[in-house]
Amino acid sequence: MAEVPQQARSRAASLREQLEHHNYRYYVLDDPEISDAEYDRLMDELQGLESDYPALKTPSSPTQRVGAAPLSEFSESRHETPMQSLANAFESGDVEDFDRRLRESLGVDSVEYVGEPKLDGTSINLHYVDGALVEAATRGDGEVGEDITANARTIGSIPLQLRTDQPPARLEVRGEVVIRHRDFERLNQTRLERGERLFANPRNAAAGSLRQLDSRITASRPLTLFAFGIGHCSEAMPKTHYAVLQQLREWGFLINDRVERLTGAAGCLDYHERLVEDREQLDYEIDGAVYKVNDRSVWDRLGSTARAPRWALAHKLPAREATTLLEDIIPSVGRTGVITPVAALSPVEVGGVTVSRATLHNLDEVQRKDVRVGDTVMIRRAGDVIPEVVSVVASQRPADARPWSMPERCPVCGSDVVRLDDEAAHRCMGGLFCPAQRVGAIMHFVSRRAMDIDGLGEKLVEQLVERERVATVVDLYRLTRSDLLGLDRMGEKSSDNLLKAIAASRQTTLARFLYALGISQVGEVTAKNLAGHFAGLEPLMAADEEALVEVPDIGPVVAESITRFFAQSHNREVIDGLIEAGVHWPDPQSQTAPGADDLPLAGKTFVLTGSLEAFTRDEAKARIEQLGGKVTSSVSGKTDYVVAGADPGSKRDKAEALGVTLLDEAAFGDLIEQ
Ligand code: IVH
């Protein structure tokens, strides 16, 4: 093995120290000092040194956090002291009994506790020898777990080396590995995109991730460790549990910030109440509060029952998962036209709330979970999110359970239901007409970059729709002063201003009009391209998919969306209604002034030089002007483009000298194809 130069050795040590420091800032303090890119740069440098001088590699090196080659199986790991369970309390009376028993056994008037959230993840035991992580194990049966050291090393919040010069010779640290809600959502989103099975909940995802034979998979999962105590320690540790947790925090562990000292049963019950209240705001799942006698010196004296110590108690929170009967699956049309399968459930109480509806997200999820009408399903409520169907209780499936399929027609308006190629969702194509989409469609129609009707906010649109003054966007042009005056916060002045804004919007451009229709997949740029290409609404409405894919940036998915939209007779009726109501735009052939700003070449100055094959000079000039551009004869600093055909003259050289963009015929062709 190559001799390691002293310089490389000390640089590696310094990099390791820096990386662990930044790791600690990021994972434990949640207060990074450097960017991810800078961190990666330090990591790359250390990896480089370690590959040049393999003798520099140590098991505690931050480079080990990326995972290693897969194992064929886990070996066993015996905990130095058993990992016990906790006795459970469900009611306040249980907590009062617990406190009374302790006061009596200890012969004191009041007991101090440490309150901690009971994290809903998977527990882990970490062995440190002389400050270095040497082994990590799952809880297993409490005596013997599985050796998952390689996996534990990939978890950023697990110190590979304790942050102290005087570590105990041997120490066991215990804690709960969890996945935070924000990380869990991202993880499942990625899995959805890759067509992989979704994790039912963060606990299963954490437990599964920790038990991967390939630690590179564990490394890709966003696991977090909260330390909640110690097992064996060769040296004396602080006398109170609270101080032990502070010690662990100093040594580099993440300690939950809801850890508190509490007095007596009343303190515990108050803590529990606050956790119940704040539960929705926490970024991780909890299933209870844990109370631990703070004075560790009495722990031995209090002893244990068969499975749990007498000095601690888990006070459960109401469960947020429950099973119930799925009576039906109802397609629900959202305000953007997306159709979500919603489970209609036999009402069941979950976490203190009665739930009778839960989302199934989309058809793929219904099929992946194989959910059928008549099944018993597990549902979950977490955070502020809508309750969801997590899984089917397969053993309880009746013989007549019925698979579900997406309807072909919108249940609200009868328009076609289409799943565009690259989308997970099915959509109703009747965007302009569908009552479920009214508010959404109108808000989009009036928005600044669409018809630009100022003064029509969402609250107002909701009122107009509720009072049946407006059903489709056509009705906006029929509104009268008296329709508006009766609405909340609408005085005479604001009503008149709104009516003026509506009237002014009648004069628009084809591109804005197309964008305002809210055709799925048709944004502003596509709308401009369509307007430029077809130069009129009629030819666009008549175009088939083949003709549509001729337009720049339009592929088969967008083309399908457009033809489906215009194929809905209801949508056509609304478009006819708008035109009858006086919505108009200049004929693009003769278009100059109004709306010219919206044209693709608006404000651009061109100079033509040399001869073009496909156009005469005049044709090229006309096309540029049609698209809002200007053609001048001499090149200056104000020129945006010089189009150079065959045998260009000195104008080309001048353009080069001035740094003006030069277009050959092909590039010019692309530009005016917009
Ligand atoms: S203390 C002897 N503290 O709950 C004390 N456990 O039912 C043993 N847990 O296996 C554990 N949060 O997985 C403790 N703050 C916390 C906890 C906690 C979650 C889990 C842990 C343990 C189980 C016991």
Residues whose N, C-alpha, C, O or C-beta is under 5 A from the ligand:
A	BS01	IVH	Q84 S85 L86 E116 P117 K118 L119 T122 S123 E176 F228 V290 P309
